[in-house]
Amino acid sequence: MSGYKSILVLRHLEKEVDHLGFVLEAPKSSGWGDSDFDDRVSIIPKDADALPVYTRDAEIFTGTLESLRIWLQGVQWARQYDEMLRLSDNKKRVKKEDEERGRQLIAKLKKDHTNGTTK
């Protein structure tokens, strides 16, 4: 893949993964004998606040830009389907993520307190 169209595809994918709370990066490893390592990307949580159930260095997806595009379509489809069923929506997702951040903060504070490292 090369040329200006490729740049536009990459920019679009960067916007999409950012909207979902991810950032593109190079994969940490080449996988099992994958000769196309140079053509692969990974996505990880974009910052300390995004996607609190994942560790900051978790590679949520690794593959080619084309396979990432297809994976993202699946994520969007799943979210839309959950919304149609009224199972979940952005408001509920934000609320649950906030609850998880709070849970993690309390666990960290308890750990720091029991270790005698309260600040």
PyMOL commands that set and color helices and strands:
alter all, ss='L'
color gray80, all
select helices_A, chain A and resi 4-19+37-39+65-84+90-114
alter helices_A, ss='H'
color red, helices_A
select strands_A, chain A and resi 22-25+40-45+61-64
alter strands_A, ss='S'
color yellow, strands_A
deselect
rebuild
show_as cartoon
